[in-house]
Amino acid sequence: MKKFVFNLQRLLTLKEQKGDLLRQELSRLVFKRGQHEHVKFYYENSMATVFDKMRNQTQFSGEDREQSERHVSSIRDEIYRQKIILQEYDLKIEKKRQEIIENRKEVKTMERLREQKLEEYRYEVMVDERRLMDEIATRRPLRVMGE
């Protein structure tokens, strides 16, 4: 009897490997987003520290105030830049998740097709076995009772 062969097995394997790669890419994107989140948090804390320093300092020269304002302005710019980067990562992450979902649907469809083909194969094997058994049963000479 012939062995079961799923013609699309190679494609199914490739789709599964693609799914693994997509999940790795998603993990990398989430990790990088987390790094930028930490950078943003660092700058927010830096700005809070500068504001605390400005509040606690009783005497400010014009030059000190100007320097602090420039520093706060540069920190705000960096926080804004980090927010934009985080939004971009959010979009990339969502796109990657959609790719993973789409790939998973394709894999599930192919797995269902494989199961259907396997059931057809099993049915054919069962029919062939019955046919063989019937053939064997008809070839036997009948014994006559009393012989």
C-alpha positions as CSV (number, residue, x, y, z in Angstrom):
1,M,0.0,0.0,0.0
2,K,1.2,3.4,-0.8
3,K,2.3,5.8,1.9
4,F,0.2,9.0,2.7
5,V,1.7,12.0,1.0
6,F,0.3,15.5,1.4
7,N,1.2,17.4,-1.8
8,L,1.3,20.8,-0.1
9,Q,3.3,19.7,2.9
10,R,6.3,21.7,1.8
11,L,4.2,24.9,1.5
12,L,2.7,24.2,4.9
13,T,6.1,23.8,6.4
14,L,7.2,27.1,4.8
15,K,4.1,28.9,6.2
16,E,4.8,27.6,9.6
17,Q,8.5,28.7,9.4
18,K,7.3,32.1,8.2
19,G,5.0,32.3,11.2
20,D,8.0,31.7,13.5
21,L,9.9,34.4,11.8
22,L,7.0,36.8,12.1
23,R,6.7,36.1,15.8
24,Q,10.5,36.7,16.2
25,E,10.2,40.0,14.4
26,L,7.2,41.0,16.6
27,S,9.2,40.2,19.7
28,R,12.1,42.3,18.4
29,L,9.8,45.3,17.7
30,V,8.2,45.0,21.1
31,F,11.6,45.0,22.7
32,K,12.8,48.0,20.8
33,R,9.6,49.8,21.6
34,G,10.2,49.1,25.3
35,Q,13.7,50.6,25.0
36,H,12.3,53.8,23.6
37,E,9.7,53.8,26.3
38,H,12.5,53.7,28.9
39,V,14.3,56.6,27.1
40,K,11.1,58.7,27.1
41,F,10.7,57.9,30.8
42,Y,14.3,59.0,31.5
43,Y,13.7,62.3,29.8
44,E,10.5,62.9,31.6
45,N,12.3,62.2,34.9
46,S,15.1,64.6,33.8
47,M,12.6,67.3,33.1
48,A,10.9,66.8,36.5
49,T,14.4,67.0,38.2
50,V,15.1,70.3,36.3
51,F,11.7,71.8,37.4
52,D,12.4,70.7,41.0
53,K,15.8,72.3,40.9
54,M,14.3,75.5,39.5
55,R,11.6,75.6,42.2
56,N,14.0,75.0,45.0
57,Q,16.6,77.5,43.8
58,T,15.7,80.9,45.3
59,Q,18.1,83.1,43.4
60,F,18.4,82.7,39.6
61,S,20.6,84.8,37.5
62,G,19.3,85.6,34.0
63,E,21.9,83.3,32.5
64,D,21.0,80.4,34.7
65,R,17.3,80.8,33.9
66,E,18.0,81.0,30.2
67,Q,20.2,77.9,30.4
68,S,17.6,76.0,32.3
69,E,14.9,77.0,29.8
70,R,17.0,75.8,26.9
71,H,17.7,72.5,28.7
72,V,13.9,72.1,29.4
73,S,13.2,72.9,25.8
74,S,15.7,70.3,24.5
75,I,14.2,67.7,26.9
76,R,10.7,68.5,25.6
77,D,11.9,68.1,22.0
78,E,13.4,64.7,22.9
79,I,10.2,63.6,24.7
80,Y,8.2,64.6,21.6
81,R,10.6,62.8,19.4
82,Q,10.3,59.6,21.5
83,K,6.5,59.8,21.4
84,I,6.6,59.9,17.6
85,I,9.0,56.9,17.6
86,L,6.7,55.1,20.0
87,Q,3.7,55.7,17.7
88,E,5.7,54.4,14.7
89,Y,6.5,51.3,16.7
90,D,2.9,50.9,17.7
91,L,1.9,50.9,14.0
92,K,4.7,48.5,13.1
93,I,3.7,46.2,15.9
94,E,0.0,46.2,14.9
95,K,0.9,45.5,11.2
96,K,3.1,42.6,12.3
97,R,0.3,41.2,14.4
98,Q,-2.0,41.4,11.4
99,E,0.6,39.5,9.3
100,I,0.8,36.9,12.0
101,I,-3.0,36.5,12.2
102,E,-3.2,36.2,8.4
103,N,-0.4,33.6,8.3
104,R,-2.0,31.6,11.0
105,K,-5.3,31.6,9.1
106,E,-3.4,30.2,6.0
107,V,-1.7,27.6,8.1
108,K,-5.0,26.5,9.7
109,T,-6.6,26.2,6.3
110,M,-3.8,24.1,5.0
111,E,-3.9,21.9,8.1
112,R,-7.6,21.3,7.6
113,L,-7.0,20.4,4.0
114,R,-4.2,18.0,5.1
115,E,-6.6,16.4,7.6
116,Q,-9.3,16.0,4.9
117,K,-6.7,14.4,2.6
118,L,-5.6,12.1,5.4
119,E,-9.2,11.0,6.0
120,E,-9.6,10.3,2.3
121,Y,-6.4,8.3,2.3
122,R,-7.6,6.3,5.4
123,Y,-10.9,5.6,3.7
124,E,-9.2,4.4,0.5
125,V,-6.9,2.1,2.6
126,M,-10.0,0.7,4.3
127,V,-11.8,0.1,1.0
128,D,-8.7,-1.6,-0.4
129,E,-8.4,-3.9,2.6
130,R,-12.1,-4.9,2.4
131,R,-11.7,-5.5,-1.3
132,L,-8.7,-7.7,-0.6
133,M,-10.5,-9.6,2.2
134,D,-13.5,-10.2,-0.1
135,E,-11.2,-11.4,-2.8
136,I,-9.4,-13.8,-0.4
137,A,-12.8,-15.0,0.9
138,T,-14.1,-15.7,-2.6
139,R,-11.0,-17.7,-3.6
140,R,-11.2,-20.2,-0.8
141,P,-12.8,-23.4,-1.9
142,L,-16.0,-24.1,-0.1
143,R,-15.9,-27.1,2.2
144,V,-18.7,-29.4,1.9
145,M,-20.1,-30.5,5.2
146,G,-19.5,-34.1,6.0
147,E,-16.3,-34.4,3.9
